[in-house]
């Protein structure tokens, strides 16, 4: 959530920056300023009324001691009127604050000055590209056919048990999933990230804190009986560990990693691009989260991008890194880099990670701050990244490494899988 300070002091600049995201903020931004003026005026009137109420109440005892009963009764009547007015002003103030907060939640985060202009994914900028493009043998299969051939992922069984988008991993497929999770976590902890294991459901306050609510409410599975939400990413519970927390500057940076299943309704997703593992309702992901001093957050973002790049390289996958344009960015992000790996059998790039700096946007919602040397508090900056999401990584690994005798496992994963090839024999 943007701070009132920046909206009030830089209203025109806020409107201009949000236009980079394709968001017309003019009406809302100036309405917020007007609502804040109204809130301040109401608060001033309430403070003055309460001061007058207290002063008049104190006069009553003095007047009674002086025997001036008539004046004391008049003062009592005045206090009663002032109390009624105070109650009305308090209600008005509460309503103004609620409306102001509702309007503030409608504004996306400001994009960084580094964000390129553009409206769609086609306008994203390729930062760099690496890895070798595989050459597949004749008759190469997409991953959903390979999964059936080697009996490692069963999409039809998942459909029977739950529905489309909930696959069942079997044998070597299940081992590969577990291997990737362990590999990613080990890579992250070796880089200084502390592993945590958070809940897979969160309350509404947590969803609001990281920006999923109210913006993405329709994309989350809602357990209505308890008003809990199944997490769409580990970012939500992990970042919310520091909701309503004041850190000392010396405690920063905070670096955390977590594996969780992720649940996304993905409403409106249809067609050939969602086949197989390309888009699921439940999938596994390992996440990295950082809480930083504001002056260090962009250096931290660069470090996170390099860290994820190193993992993708170890998986021997061809990849590219994209800097997202304004029109393709999320509601909460200030700057995002996407990682895509090339799927040889499908002949297309698949997104496997987003690494983002949210600056103080999430921190303002979370009320996550740090204490400076002069004992003042300031908002931290929060960052997160997929390190990594499994489904499309698995799709690319299966497709790119298929041979006539089976599917080759990259060297870095073999000590985790316990096998070098998926060839149809039970792992």
N, C-alpha and C positions, 0 to 999 in steps of 0.2 A: 504494500500500500504506500502510495506517495505521501510524503509528509505535508501537512498544512503549510509549513514554512516555505517549502519550495513552490507550492502552488500559489501562495499569496505573493511571494516576492518575485517570482519568475513566470507569471501566468502566460504571457505571450510565448515565452520560450518553451514552456510545457506543451502548449497547443501545437507549436511548430514541430517539436521533437516527436510527439505522438502521431503526427501525420505521417512520419516515416513508417510507422506500423500500419498505416492505412486507417487510423482511428481518428475520427473527428471529435476532438475534445473541447472545442470552443464553448459550446453551450454548458456542458457539465462543469468545466473549470471555472467559468465566471459565476455559475450558480453556486458552486462551492464557496467562492469568495463572499458572495452575498449572504449565504447561509451562515458563514463564520462571523460576518459583521452582525447579523441578527443575534447569533448566539452570544457574542461579546456584549452587545447592548442589553440583552436580557440578563446576563450575568451581572452586569454593572447595576442594573435596576434592582435586581434581587439583593445584591450586596448592600446597596443604599437603603433598601426597605428593611432588611434585617438589622442594619445598624440603628435605624430609626426605631424599630420595634424594641430592640434591647434597651436603647436609651430611655424610651417612654416607659418601659416596664420598670426600670430602676427608679423613675420619678414617683411611681405609685406609693412605694413605701415611705418616701420622704413626705409626700403630701399627706399621707395618713397620720404620720407622726406630728405633723403641723396642725392636724385637726381640720384640714381642708378637704372634707369628704367629697364635696361636689366636684372639685377639680380631680380628685383621685378616681372617682367614677368615670369622669370624662376621659381620663387617661386610660382606664381599663377598656372602655369602648373603643378608643383609638387603637390600642394594642390588638384587640379582637379583629378590627378591620385590617390592620397591618398583617396579622397572621393569615387572614383570608387571601390577601394580595400576595403574600410570600408563597403560599401554597399554589396559587395560580401561576406565579412566575416560575416556580420550580417545575411544574408540569410543562410549561412552555419551553423551559430550558432543556428538560429531558427529551421532549419531542424534537427540538432543534438539533440536539446532539445526535439523536438516533438518525434523523434524516441526513444530517451532515455525514455521518459515518457510512450510511447506505450509499450516498453519492460518491464518497471517496473510494469505496470498493469497486466502483464501475470503471475507474481509470486504470489502464494497464501500466506496467512499469515503463519508464523512459528508456528508449534504446540508447546504447552507448554511441558516442561519436564515431566509433569504428564500424558501426553497422552499415552495410551497403544498402543503397536504395533498391527497391524492387517490390513486386506485388506477390509473386508466386515462387515455387521451388525452382522454377527455371531461371530465376534471377539470383540464386545463391552463387557464391564465388568459391571456386575450387582453390584452396590454399596450397595443398600439395597432394601428391599421389605416390604410392609406393607398392612394392610387391610385383611379382611376375604373373602375367595373365596365363592361365593354364590352357593347354591344348588338349581337348578331349577326343577320345576315340569315336569312331563312327557308332551311332546308336546310343550315345550317352543319354542318360535319363535325368529328369528333374528329381528333386529330393523326395517328393511324395511317392514316386514310382520305386525309387531305391529303398525307401522305408518299407514298402510292401514286399519287395523282392527279398530283402534280408530279414524281414519280420522284426523290425526294431522300433517302429512307431506305428500305432494303429489309430487312424483317424476315425474309422467307422465304429470301433469299440468305444472311443471317447464320445462319439455322438450318441451311442446307445446309453451310456452311463449318465451323461449330463446333457450334451448338445454339441452343435458345431463349435469348433474353437477350443475344445478341451481334449487334446490328444492323450493317448496312453503310451508311455515309453516302455519298451520291453527289452529284456536281455542286454545286448550290447548298446542299444539305444539309451536304456536307463543308466548303464555304466558310463556312457559318454556324457550324459547330463551331469552325473555326480562328479565326473572327472573335471569337467569345465568349471563347475562351481568351486571345487577345491583349488584348482589352478588359479582362478581369478582371485580368490580370497588370499591365497599365498602370495601372489604377486602384489596385492594391495598392502598386506601387512608388512611385507618386506620393504615397501616404500614408506613405511611409517604410519599407515592408517590402522587405528585400533578397531578390532572386530567387535561388533555388537550383534545381538540377536533380538530384534524388536518384535512386538505383536504384529499380527497380520490384519488386525482391525483397529480402527482409530475412531475417536469421537469427532463431533462436528468442529470443536475448537481446534483440533489438530488439522483437519481439512482446511479450515480457514487460514490457519497460520502459514501454511506453505502455498496457499493460493489455489488449491483445487476447488474450494468452495468460496463463493457460490458459482465461480466461472465454469467448472467442469462437473457440476453435480449430475448431469444426465449421463456422464460417461463412467460413473462410479456405481458399484453394486452397493445397495443400501439395505442394511439389516434393520428393518423398520421397528421391530419389537423392542429393540434396545437402542435404537438411533445410533448404530455404529455403521462405519463404512469399511468395506474391504479395500485394502490399500492398492492403489494403481502403481506404486513404486515405493521402495524402501526410503526414498527421500522424505516421505511424509512423516513416518514415526521417528526416523533418526534425527531429522532437523528439529522436530518438536521436543526432543529431549531437552533442548535449551530454550523452550518457551518460558517466558517470565523469569529468565535467569540473567543476573548481572555478573559478568566475568571480570577478572582482573586482566589488565593488558598483558601481563606476563604469562597468562594461561593460554594465550593465542599464539599460533593457530591451533584449532581443534580439528583433528583429522580422523574420520570414522569410516568404516566400511561395513556393509551388511549384505548377506544373502537373504532374499525373500521370494516367495511366489508373488506374482503381481496379477491383479484382476482388473480387467477393463471391458466395459460393455461394448465399446467400439461401435456404437449405434450408427447406422448409415453406411457401414463398410460392406460392399458387395463387389462381385466380379472376379475376374481372373487374377488380379493382383493380390487377392486375399487367400489364394489356394495354399493348402499344406500349412507350413510353418510361417508363411509370410505375414499373417495377422491372426493372433489368437486372443481368446478371452482370458485364459490363464496361461502364464508363462513364468519362467524363472529368470531372475536377474540379480547381478551383484552390483551394488551401488557404492560410490564414494561421495562423501560429504565433507565440506570444509567450512569452518567459521573463521573469518580473518579480520585483521585490522583493515579498515578501508583503504589505506595507502598501499597495502600489500596484495589486494585481491586480484588485480589483473596479472601480476607476476604468478600468483597461485593458479590462476586459470590457465596460463601458458604451461605451467608445470603439470597440471592435470591432463591437458591435451597430449603432452609428450609422454606421460605415463601410459595413457590408453593406447597411444600409437605403438609404444614398445610392446604391449601385450598382443596387439593385432599382428605385429611383425613376427612374434614368436609362434603364432598360429599359422604362419606362412600363407596368409591370405592377401590377395591384391586389394588395396584399399585406397580411398581418397578422403580427404578432410575438407569439409565445406564450411565457410562462414555464412551463416544464414542472413538473408536480406530481411528488411523490416517487415515485409508482408508475410513472411513464413515463420516469424518468431512466435514464441509462446507469450501468453498474457503476462507472465511474471518475469521473463528474462530481460536482462540488459544487453547481453551478448552471448550467442550460442554458436558452438562448433559441432557439426554433425559428422559422424564417421559412417562411411558406407563401405561394404565389402562387395566384391563382384561375384555374382552367381553365374558360373559359366554355362550351366545347362539352360538356365532361364534367360541368359544373356542380358542381365540388367543389374543395376546397383541396388543393394539392400541396406537400409539404415540399421545400424546396430548400436549406436551410442549417440547421446547428446550430452555435451559438456557445457554448462552454463554458469555465468556470473549473474546473480540477482541483485548485486549491490545491497542496498539497505531495504529493498522492497519487502522481502519476506521478514526481515528482522523487525520492521515497523509493525507488521501484523503479529509477530511472535512476541514483541516487546523483549527482544534479546539485545542486550547492551553490554558494553564493557566500561570499566572505570578507568579514567585517565589519571595521569600523575597528579593533577590538581584536584582529584576526587570528583570531577564531573563525570556524567555518564553520556555515552554516545552510542548510536546504533552500530552494530557490527555489519559486516558483509557476509552473505552466505553464498556458497557455490555447491554444485553437485554434478555428478556425471555417471553414466552407465559404464560399468567396468567389469563385465559387459552384460548386455542382454543376450540370452542364449538362443532363441528360436532361429533367427536369421543367420547367426554364426553357425549353428548346426546345419542349416540348409546349405550354406556355402561350403562348409567342410565336406559334407557328403557329396555334393555335386562336383566340386573342383578336384577331389581326390579319388574319384572313381576310376577303377582300372578293370581290365578284363577278369581279374581274379579276386576283386574285392575293393573295399574302400580303405585307402591308406590313412593311418592316423599320424598327424604331425608329431615330430620328435619330442616337442615340449610336453605333449599330453600323455606319452606312452607310459611314464612311470605312475600316472594317475589311472589310466584305463586298465593297465595290466595286459594289454594286447596291442599289436602293431597294425592289425588289419581287421576290418569287419567283413567276414566272408560267408556269413550264413550259419556258421557253427556257434553254438551258445557260448557267450563270454563267461 
